[in-house]
């Protein structure tokens, strides 16, 4: 009766999970961000939900990580041993609060990566850039992020989905033949018609199929979802479809900024990152692992809040690591903080890192609460979520996509 789908409320009989260190320095440094996050990320109140209320003053140390496994290796400041990348000649990213990767199997990562590049060539994405794609080692990312399976086919299934998602950005936003922001809306409508297969009269369906045959990104989405359906239940495929639709909303929002040359406020950017984050990749944790998180738990607002926090935190980590690769005028959290708070880029990077860490502390504490009252599948899922973030951090810290000549 203490399950999420039982009659007892979440947290009944379980301790609340307060958050670790006093974030007064963050509140003092960036009050606008604090106010925005209060409204944007605040969850419900009540027993078992204290970890969701950001920027409290009465904080005590958190519970242990949600499941057995490698704990965070922390120096005295409470962060993992990650020296942080350089984002330029004078700006450095501070250590980030994040778990380390649970496993690193280079041979498995290389196998997945080679097969991923072969698939990219087959569907036509990244044409002329395949060796650079290979050097970015996305196969290693998914090997690191899914330590609960050694099956290269299952890991490759997730990697195909992730690469199709990133092809939207790399083909239609950054490096395609025409990256005009006014085209994004119609292109994403086509992508959604592939992701959630459109039903058209036969006469018109043939015209749509002709468009799909000519567009590599659309072929990639169709192919990756076909592969996913071989290992996932219809419910799990539908979950990815939903998260992709949310991501497409975020891409449209970003296109408006580019088209109007408007710089969004920090709060608006954080909302965007809540929608355009890593969760379409994370939603495949259970099908890749060979089980299914029960629908009632997946849909529970407290569970959803936690895994969306995780996706947001991980994409803010991406913001920090990708700064060296991006144009100095690109829209990312540090650049927006520097402009809005009238501070140096280094100060903005430090503030962005604090926001990332606050989210990570919340995810850690919420996972502990939910693991104590959820089903065995939920505990496994939350452990997978934690492992995904650790694997992603390791990849971001080492991938040539963000480090070295091939990052360009």
N, C-alpha and C positions, 0 to 999 in steps of 0.2 A: 504493500500500500504506500510505500514511499517512492514509487516510480513516478516519473513525470506524467504518465498517462493514468495514474491511479487516482484515488480520491483524496489523498493527503496533499496539502500544498507543497510546492517546491521549497525545500529548506526546513520543513518541519522536522524537529529533532536534530537538525544539523547546525553547527555553528555558522555565524556569519563569517564572511571572508574579507576583513578589512585590508587595505592596501598598504604597501611598505613605507617608504620614506616620505618625509614632509616635503610637499612640492611648493612650498611658499616661494622659493626662488623662481619657479616657473611663473607663478601668478604675478610676482612683482615684475618680471621681465617682459611678459607678454599678456597684459590684461585683456586685450581684445581677443586673443586666441582662447584664453580661459573662458571668457563669456560665450564665445561661439561654441566651444566644445561642450559647455554645460547644456546648452540648448540642443545641440546636434546629437550628442552621444548619451545624454542622460537616460537611464532606464527607469523602470518602475521602482517604487519604494516597498519596503516590507521585509520580513524575515528572509534572510538568505540573499538579499540583493544589494548589500552595502558596497560590494566591490564594483558595482556598475556606476556608482556616483563619484565622478571624477573630482579631483582637487579638494578633498576634504582635509581638514586640519588635524583631526583626531585619529591618526593612523598608527597601526602597530604592524609588526612583521607578518608577511603572508603565510598561508599554509604551504606545505611542500608541493612540488609540481604534481600534476594531476594523476600520473600513473607511474608505476615502476619504470626505471630506465635511467640513463645518464642524467644526473642533475646538472644544473648550470654550474660551470666552473667560474667562480667569481673571485676577483681580487677584493681588496678591502672596500672599494667603492661600490660593490654590488653588481658590477657589470661583468659580462663574459670577457674572456681574454681575446678580444678582437681589437687590434691596434687601429683599425679604421683606415679607409682609403684616403688618398690625397685627391682632392677635387680641384686641384690647381696648384700653382707654385707656392701659395701662401695660406691656403685654406685646407683644413683637415677635418675629417669627420671624427668625432669622439667615439670611444667605445660605446656600443649599443647593448641594451639589456635584451638578450635573446639567447635561447639555448644553442648549444653546439649541435652539429650533425650527429645523428645516432650511429650512422655507418657510412663508410666510404669504400666502395668496391670499384676501383678504376676500370677493371676489365668489363664489368657489367655496364658501367656508364659508357664506355667506349662502344660496346655492342649496340646499345640503345641509340647512341648518337649517330653511328654509321647508318643504321637502319632508318633513323629519322631523316637524315639527309637524302637517302635513297627515295623515301616517300615524298619529300619536298620536290625532288626532281620529277617524280612520277606525276604529281598533280600540277606542277608548273610554278609553284611559288619560289621566290628568291632566285629566279633565273638569272644567271650571270653573277650570282653572289653566293654560290653553293659552298665554295671553299671558305669564304668568310663565315658563312653559317656554321660550317663544320667546326671552325676555330672557336666559336662562341660556346660550344659544348653544352647545348641544351639537354642532350641526353644525360649528361652528368647531373644537371639540375634535378631531373625527375628521378634518377637513381637515388640521389641524396634525399629527396623529399618524400619518397615512399619506401621507408626501410622495412616495412612489414611484408614485403614480397621480394623474392629473388627472380621472379618470372619476367624475362625481358619483354615478352609479348604484352603483359599487363601494363608494365611501365611505359612501353612504347605507345600503348593506347592513350594514356594520359598525355604523353609528350606530343602526339599528333594534335590533340585538342588544343594544348597550349600554344603550339606553333601556329595553328590556324588563327587563333585569337590575336597573336602578335603580328601575323601577316597583315591584319587590318591596319595596324598602326604603321608598319614598315612599308606597305604598298600604297595605301590610300592617304596617309598623312605625311610621311617623311620622305620617301624615296621613289614613289611611283612615277609613271609617265605624266600624270596630271594629279597633283595633290591639292587642287583648289578646294577650299573648305565648303564651297557651295555644292559640291558633288557628294559630300559625305552622307547627307540625308537619304538621297535616292539609292546610293550604294548600300547603306545599311538596311534599307527596306528590302533590297534584293537578298542580302545576307540573311535577314530574318526569315524570308520566304523559303530559304534553303534549310535553315536551322529548324524551323517549325514548318514542315513541308506545306507549301501553298496548295490549295485546291482550286483549280481553274478548269473551265470547259476545255475539252481536248484541243480545239482549234487554237486557243490562246496559250494553253500549256506548252505547246510545241515552240511558240515564240519565246516563252520564258526559258525553256530548256536550251534554246540556241544561245541565249545570253550566258547561261551557266557554263556551257561548253567553252566559251571564249574567255571566261574570267577565272584565273587561277585561284583567287581567294575563295570564290564560291565553290569551286571544285574541292578545295581543301576542307571546307566546312562539311560538305556532303560526305566526303570520304572519312573524315575523322569520326563523324557521328555514326556512320555505318559500322566502323570498327568498334566503337564504344558499345553499340547494341549487341555485340557478340559476347561481351562479358558483364554487361549491366542489365538490370531489370528495366522495364519500361518506366517505372517511377524514377529511377536514378537518371535515365536519359532525360526525362521531363525536367528534373531539377537543373541539369545543365542548361537546357533550353531556356528556362526562366532566368538563370543568372546571366546568360549571354544577352538576353533581351534587355536586362538592366544595364549591362555594360554598353550596349549600343546607345542607350539613353545618354550615358556619360560621354561617349564619343561625339554625339550631336552637340552636347553642351560645350565641349572643348572646341568644336568647329565654329560655334558662334563667337567664341573669344577670338579665334584666329581671324575670322572673316571681318569682324568689327574692329580688330586691333585693340580690343578692350582687355585691360588687366583685371582679373577678378579679385574681389576681396578675399582675404584668407579664409573666412568662414565659408564662402562660396566654393573655394577650392577644396576645402575639407569635405564639404558635401559631395563634390564631384568625386573625390577619392573614395568616398563611401560606396559609390556606384561603380566607378572604374578602378577596380582593385584586383587582387589576386584570387578573389573567391571563385570565379569560374574554374580555376585550376584546383583549388582546395575542395570543391564540391565532389571531386572524383576520388577522395580519400577512401571511401568505403567500397565502391566497385573495384578499384584497383586492389584493395586488400582482400576482396573475395567475400564480403558480407554486406548487409544492408542496414543502415540506421533506420529504426522504425519511423514511419511517417509522422506519428504524433510527436515524437521527440524532435525530429528534424524541423517540424513546423512550429514547435513551441517558441514563444517569443523570447524567452530567456536564453534558449540555445542559439537561436538565430542572432540575437544581439552579440553573443560571445564570438561566434564564428565570423560575423561581419567585422567586429573589432579586429579580429586576427587578420582578415584580409586587408583592412585599412592600415594596420600597423606595418604589414609586410610591404605594402606599396609605398609607404613613407620611407621605409628602409631602401627601397628601390630609388626613390627620389634622391636620397643622399649618395648612394653609390654611383648613380648614373650622371652626376653633375660633371665629371671630367669628360664624359662622352658628348654632352649636350651643348648647344649654343648657349652663351651666357644670358641670352634674352628669353630662353625657353621658360615655359610656365611650370614651375615646381615650387614646393613649399618654401625652401630657403630663399629663393629669389623674391617670392611674394612677401615673406616676412621682412626681408631687408628693406623692401620698398615701403611697406605699410608701417613698419615700426621705426623707419629711418635709422637703421643700425647697420653695422658692417656686415659683410657676407659671413664672416666667421661667427659673429654673434647670432646671425640668423640660422646658420647651420647648427649651432649649439641648441638653440630654441627648438628647432625641428627635431633634433635628437631627443630632447626632453619630452616632446609630444609623443614621439614613437615609444619612448620608455614608459610613459604613463599608460598608453594603450596596452603595452605588453604586461605591465603589472596587473591591469584589470583582467586581461585574458587569463593570466596565470591563476588569479584568485577565483575568477568565475568558473574556470575548469575544475578547480578543486571542489567547489560547492556542487556543481552539476554532477561530477563523478561520484560524489558521495550519495546522491539520491537517484541517479539514473540507472538505466538498464546496462547490462554488460556490453551491449553494442554501443551505447553512448560513451561509456568509459573508453572503449577501444577507439572510437571516433575522435574523442577529445585528445587521446594520446597521439593519434595520427595527425591531428591539427598542430599539436605542439612540435611533433617531429618534422612536419612540413616546414614550419617556420625556421627551425634549426638548419634543415637542409638548404633552404633558400638563402639563408644568411651566408652559409659556407660558399655556395655557388657565386653569390654576388661579390664576395670577398676575393674570388679567385678567377672569375671568368674573363677571358680577353675581351668580351663584349664591353667591359667597363675599365679594363686595364690593358695598356700596351697599344702597339700600333694598329692591331686589327680591330680595336674598339671603334675606329673611325670608319 
